[in-house]
């Protein structure tokens, strides 16, 4: 196995164990070379590139490498995670209906919030439309369910504002 795979594995373990937390800067390339007895600068860079591709670190020119994630994006079940989120949104909407809670709080004193309404509603509307369109070709039941959930949330936002 290439040496950079082993080095990436060891650094990944340290990130996932919490030794390097989100936002932490990793040791410099020369420090990593000394600590792991790695002679080649390219080996360290290749290991960092592998971790960056997994979404664990981000390298910044002249600043170093920083932890931006603790779970490899290659292991994330995207459809499963999105399905869980959709199901939770459906549960929250049902709870809002049953408890007659019809409010959303947006801090209008914050100038950044002025665009929130437009961005959120526009994105939800576009995404629901895309799901309905894609339902014609792929996983119609799932896509329609996603579209309906987004449309219900959009209606809630419209009603609340």
Backbone torsions as a table, in degrees:
resi	resn	phi	psi	omega
1	UNK	NA	142.2	-180.0
2	UNK	-62.7	145.2	-176.6
3	UNK	-61.6	-33.1	-178.3
4	UNK	-68.1	-27.8	174.9
5	UNK	-63.5	-45.4	179.2
6	UNK	-62.7	-43.4	179.5
7	UNK	-64.6	-42.7	177.9
8	UNK	-61.7	-41.8	178.4
9	UNK	-60.0	-44.0	-177.8
10	UNK	-68.0	-40.1	177.4
11	UNK	-68.7	-39.5	177.9
12	UNK	-59.4	-43.9	178.9
13	UNK	-59.4	-40.1	-179.4
14	UNK	-68.3	-36.6	177.9
15	UNK	-68.3	-48.6	-176.1
16	UNK	-69.6	-23.5	177.3
17	UNK	-80.3	-11.9	-179.8
18	UNK	94.7	-0.2	177.8
19	UNK	-60.8	-38.7	171.4
20	UNK	-112.0	114.2	-177.4
21	UNK	-90.9	169.7	176.6
22	UNK	-53.9	132.2	179.0
23	UNK	89.9	-16.2	179.7
24	UNK	-67.8	147.1	174.1
25	UNK	-89.1	133.2	175.9
26	UNK	-73.6	161.3	174.4
27	UNK	-57.8	156.1	179.9
28	UNK	-64.9	165.1	179.3
29	UNK	-57.8	-43.4	-179.1
30	UNK	-66.7	-35.9	177.0
31	UNK	-65.9	-41.3	177.7
32	UNK	-64.2	-42.0	178.3
33	UNK	-57.9	-46.3	180.0
34	UNK	-65.5	-47.6	-174.9
35	UNK	-62.7	-37.8	-175.6
36	UNK	-106.6	9.3	-179.8
37	UNK	52.9	49.0	178.8
38	UNK	-103.2	123.9	-175.9
39	UNK	-85.6	-30.5	-173.5
40	UNK	-94.6	127.2	174.0
41	UNK	-60.4	-37.4	-179.5
42	UNK	-64.8	-30.0	177.9
43	UNK	-65.2	-44.3	179.5
44	UNK	-65.8	-43.9	179.3
45	UNK	-62.4	-40.1	178.8
46	UNK	-64.6	-40.8	177.7
47	UNK	-63.6	-42.9	178.2
48	UNK	-64.3	-39.6	178.8
49	UNK	-62.3	-41.2	178.2
50	UNK	-60.9	-44.2	179.0
51	UNK	-67.9	-33.6	177.2
52	UNK	-66.9	-40.7	178.4
53	UNK	-64.2	-27.8	178.3
54	UNK	-84.2	-5.7	179.2
55	UNK	81.7	17.7	-179.3
56	UNK	-90.3	-36.1	-179.3
57	UNK	-132.2	164.3	174.3
58	UNK	-132.5	129.9	177.1
59	UNK	-98.3	140.1	-179.8
60	UNK	-124.0	124.6	-177.9
61	UNK	-52.4	122.8	176.9
62	UNK	78.2	-6.8	-177.6
63	UNK	-113.5	-29.0	180.0
64	UNK	117.7	-163.1	-179.0
65	UNK	-112.6	136.0	-176.0
66	UNK	-126.5	144.2	179.3
67	UNK	-75.2	124.8	179.1
68	UNK	-121.4	-4.3	178.9
69	UNK	-159.6	157.9	179.9
70	UNK	-117.4	-5.0	178.5
71	UNK	-125.8	128.8	179.8
72	UNK	-60.6	127.6	179.6
73	UNK	-64.0	-19.7	179.1
74	UNK	-73.2	-15.7	-179.5
75	UNK	-100.5	-3.9	-177.4
76	UNK	-77.9	127.8	174.3
77	UNK	-84.8	92.1	-172.5
78	UNK	-59.2	-49.9	-179.0
79	UNK	-62.3	-41.2	178.8
80	UNK	-63.7	-43.8	179.2
81	UNK	-63.9	-44.0	179.4
82	UNK	-66.0	-38.0	177.8
83	UNK	-63.5	-41.9	177.3
84	UNK	-61.5	-43.9	178.5
85	UNK	-63.6	-42.0	178.3
86	UNK	-60.8	-44.4	-179.9
87	UNK	-63.2	-40.2	177.6
88	UNK	-64.7	-41.1	178.7
89	UNK	-62.4	-40.5	179.1
90	UNK	-63.1	-41.5	178.2
91	UNK	-64.2	-43.9	179.9
92	UNK	-63.7	-42.9	178.3
93	UNK	-61.7	-41.6	178.2
94	UNK	-64.5	-40.2	178.4
95	UNK	-64.4	-40.2	177.6
96	UNK	-62.1	-41.9	178.4
97	UNK	-62.6	-46.6	-175.8
98	UNK	-70.3	-28.7	-178.4
99	UNK	-98.8	3.0	178.7
100	UNK	57.3	34.8	176.2
101	UNK	-94.6	118.3	-176.5
102	UNK	-131.6	56.3	-179.4
103	UNK	-138.9	147.5	173.7
104	UNK	-132.9	134.3	-178.4
105	UNK	-103.2	125.2	175.2
106	UNK	-128.1	128.4	-178.8
107	UNK	-79.0	99.8	-177.7
108	UNK	-78.4	-8.3	175.4
109	UNK	-75.4	-17.5	179.7
110	UNK	-90.7	115.3	-178.1
111	UNK	-56.8	-27.5	179.3
112	UNK	-67.1	-25.1	-178.2
113	UNK	-75.3	-18.5	-178.6
114	UNK	-55.8	-34.6	-177.3
115	UNK	-90.5	-10.8	-176.4
116	UNK	-59.1	-47.2	-178.8
117	UNK	-56.9	-51.2	-178.1
118	UNK	-62.3	-48.0	-177.5
119	UNK	-61.6	-46.9	-177.4
120	UNK	-65.4	-50.2	-177.2
121	UNK	-68.4	-39.8	178.6
122	UNK	-64.0	-43.4	-179.7
123	UNK	-65.8	-43.5	178.5
124	UNK	-62.9	-43.2	-179.8
125	UNK	-63.6	-46.6	179.9
126	UNK	-63.8	-42.0	-178.1
127	UNK	-66.9	-41.4	178.3
128	UNK	-61.9	-42.4	179.0
129	UNK	-62.8	-42.3	178.9
130	UNK	-63.3	-41.2	179.1
131	UNK	-63.2	-41.8	178.4
132	UNK	-64.0	-41.0	178.9
133	UNK	-64.6	-45.1	-178.8
134	UNK	-70.2	-21.6	178.7
135	UNK	-63.5	-23.5	178.4
136	UNK	-67.7	-22.0	-173.9
137	UNK	-117.8	-27.0	-169.3
138	UNK	-147.8	126.9	174.5
139	UNK	45.4	63.1	-173.8
140	UNK	-57.2	-41.7	-176.9
141	UNK	-64.7	-46.3	-178.6
142	UNK	-65.0	-44.8	-178.6
143	UNK	-64.6	-42.1	178.7
144	UNK	-64.1	-40.4	178.4
145	UNK	-61.8	-41.9	177.8
146	UNK	-62.1	-46.6	-178.5
147	UNK	-60.4	-45.0	-179.5
148	UNK	-63.7	-39.4	177.9
149	UNK	-63.4	-45.6	179.1
150	UNK	-63.0	-40.1	-179.7
151	UNK	-67.9	-36.5	176.5
152	UNK	-65.8	-41.9	178.3
153	UNK	-64.7	-41.9	177.1
154	UNK	-60.0	-43.1	178.3
155	UNK	-62.4	-40.0	177.8
156	UNK	-61.2	-44.0	-179.6
157	UNK	-63.5	-46.7	178.6
158	UNK	-58.6	-44.5	-178.2
159	UNK	-65.0	-42.3	-176.5
160	UNK	-69.2	-30.0	-177.8
161	UNK	-96.0	NA	NA
